Amino acid sequence: MDLDLKSRTAVVSGASTGIGRAIARMLALEGVRVVGVARRRELLDTLAQEVKAAGGVMIPLTQDIMQEDAAQKIAATAIAELGHVDILVNNAGGSRPLPIDAPDSAWDEAISLNFTRYRQVTHALLPQMIERKWGRIINITGKSEPEGINGAFCAKAAMHSWAKGLSREVGKHGITVNSIPPGRILSEQILRNYTPEYRQWQSEHEIPVGEYGKPEDIATLVCYLASPLARYITGTVIPVDGGLRRYQF
C-alpha cells in the first residue's frame, strides 16, 4: 500500500530510543522529512546516519522537552528546517508513581512531561497546519486506568480528553488528532523496570498474543494515521497492546 507520504514533513519527539526512534525511522523511510527531537544528541546522530544510509532524511534536534520554552524552540526550529510541518508525533513522556503525600512539584513535573508539553508543542504548530488546510497530530500516550497514584496516568487521561476535544475544533481544517496508548512494548524503560521472568510470565498469562510488542508495532500504525488515507479517522484512542487491556467495548 502506498501511503502517499513522500511529500510530507514531520516532528517526532522522544526520537532517540524505543518507540520514538522506530516512528522517526519508519516515517523517514516512507519518504517523510523528519525532525527528530530528544535530549541525547549522540543517539539522534546515529539514527540520522542510519536513515541517511537507507535513503531518508532525519534532522536531529537536541532539546529537553521539560524546558519552559521547549515548545516554541521546537516549532521554530522545525519550521526553519522543513519550511512547514504536516505531521506531529508527541511521544516524549514517562511514568511518575507518586506517594499520597507527594509535593506539588512532583505533580507539576508529571503533568508537564506527559500533558502540558504535548499541548504546547501542538498549539505552537497548529496555526501553520490550519493555514495549509492539512495536518496530522498523533499522541503516543498510555493507559489512563489507575493502579495507584501515578501522575502519568492522570496526564494520559487528560491527553485523551484534550485530543478528543481538539479533534472537534480542527477537523474542518483537514487536521486529524488521534492517540495511541501502547501496551508492553520492548524499550529501555521496560527492560529496566521488569525482569525477564516477569516479562515471560506476563506474556504467557496476560497478553493474548503471547509476547511483548516491538516499537515497530506502534510505528506502523503511526505511519497509517499520518497518511492521507486516514483522513476519516480522528478523535480516537487506539490501543496497541496485544489484547492486554480488557476494555468492555
N, C-alpha and C positions, 0 to 999 in steps of 0.2 A: 504494500500500500504506500503510495506517495503521499506524505503528509503535507506537502507544499509549504515547507518551512525555509527553503533556501534563501529567500529574500528577507528573512526576519532577523531581529536583534533581541537580545535578552540580557537581563541581570539575574544572577543566581547568587544568593548569599549563603554563607556556610559552605563554600565550594571546595575547601581544601581536603576534606576527607568524607568517607561514608556516603550517605545519600546525596548530599550536595555535590560531591565530586562526580558521582555517577550521572547526576542530572546535567551538570555543566558539560561533561564529556559527550553524553548522548545527544544533547541539543546541538553541540558544535559539529558532531559527525553527521547530523541531519542537515547541515548547511547553515545553521544559525550562527551569527557573530555574537559571541558571549563575553560579557564582563563577569568574571568570577571574583566574588568578594569573600575575604576571610582574613584572619589575623596572621596566619603563618605563611609568610611570603615564600619560603623555600618549597613548601608543598604546592602552592599555587604555580610557581615557576615550573616545577616538574610536570604538573598537569598541562600547562600551556605547551610545553615541549612535546608531550605525548599527543596532544590534539594536533599540533602543527605537523608532526610526523605522519599523522593519519589524514592530513589534508584539510583540517578545520582551523578555526580561529577562536582562541580563548585569551582574553586580555586580563592579566592579573591586576587586582586592586586590593592592596593591603589596607584593611580598615577594621577597627574594633567597633562592632555594632553597638556596644554599650556607651560609646561616647555620645554626649548630648546632641552634637551636630552631625552625627553619623549619617542620618537620612539625607540631609542637604548635600553633604560631600559625595555620597554615593550617587545621588541623582545627577549632580553637576558633572561629575567625572564621567559617568556612563553616557550622558548626552554629548559631552565633548568628544568622547572616543567613538561613539556609534552614530552620532547625528540625531538619533531618536531611539526610544526603547519601546518595542512591541510587547515583550513578554517579561513579566516579573515573577520570579520564583523566590518567595520568602521561606528560607529554610533554616537560618540560624536559630538556636534555642537550646534548652537543656532542662533537665528535671531539677526541681527545687523542693525536696521534702522539708517540712518545717515543723518545729515543735509548737505546742499550743501557745507558749509564751514568746514566740518569735517576735523580734522587734520590727517596727515598720520598715526599717531599712532593708531587711531580708525580703519582705513582701514587695517593696518597691523594685528591688533587683529582679525578682522573679517575674513580675508583671511587665517591667520594661523589656527584659530579654525576650519574653515569649509572646508579648502582645503589642506593647507601645511602639517598639522599633519597627515591627512589621507594618503597623498602621501608618507610621510617619513616612517610611520609605514609599509606601503605596501612594499616599496623598501627595508626595513630592513629585511622583512620576505621572499621576493621573491627568493633569492638565494637557500634556502633550499627547497622551493617548486619546483624550476627548477631542482634541483638535484634529487628530488624524482619523478619527472615527474607527479605531481598531485597537484592541488590547486584550491581553490575557494576564490575569492575576491568579497565581496558584500558590496556595499556602500549605506548606508541609507542617502539620500540626501534631496531634496526638490525641489520646483518649481524654475525654472530659468527665469520665465516671470516677469519682474519688475512691481511693483505697485507704485514705487517711488525709491528713492536711498536707497538701502539696501545692505550692504556688503555681507550678507549671500547669497542673490540671485546671485550676481556676482560670489561668490565662488562655488555655486552649478552648475552654467553654466560651470565653469572651471572644476569641478569634472566630469561632464558628458563627456566633450571633452577629458579630460585626460584618463578616464576609457575606452572610446571607442578606443583611440589610443593604450593604454596598451594592450587591448584585442587582438589587431592585432599582437603585438610583442610576446605574451606569449602563444597563442593558441597552437602552435606546441609543447609546453611542457606539454600539458594536463591541463593547467590552464585557468579557465574562469573568466571573470570580468564583473559584472553587477551592475546596480544602481537601487535603489527603492526610488522614491520620494513619501513620504506619503502625504495623504490629511489631513483632520481634524481627527486626532487620539487623543482620550482622554488621557491626560497626565497632569503632574503638570503645565507645561507651558500653555497648552490650558486652564485649569481651572483657572489659574491666570490671563490670558490675555483676556478671553472672558466671558461675563456674561451668566448666564443660559438663559436669554431672547434672547440674540443674538444667542446662540447655537441652541435654538429651532427654531428661525426664519430661520437661515441658513439651518438647516436640512430640513425644510419644503419647502423652496423656491429655494435652490441652489444645494442640494445634491440629485441626482436622487433616491438613495436607501433610503433616508429619515432619516438618522441618522449619527452621528459621528462614526468613526471606533474605534475599540479596538486595543491595542497593539498586541494582538494575531493574528489579521488580517495580520499584517506585518510579524510576526514571522513564520507564516505558509508558506508564500512564500519564506522566507529566508531558511527554512529547505529544501524545494524542490530544490532551486537553489544551495544549499550546497551539495546536494547528487550526487552520480554518475549518477543518472537518468537524470540529467540536463546537461549532458556532451556537448550537441549541442546548448546550449543557452549561448551566450556570446556577449559582446558589446552592451547590451540592456539597455534601460531605461524603467522600468515597473512601472507605477503609481499604487498605491493602495489608491484610493480616493473616492470610491463610485460613480464615474462618475462626480465629482465636476468640473474638468477641461474640457474645451471644445476644445480638440485637433481636428485638421482637418483630422487626419489620425490615 
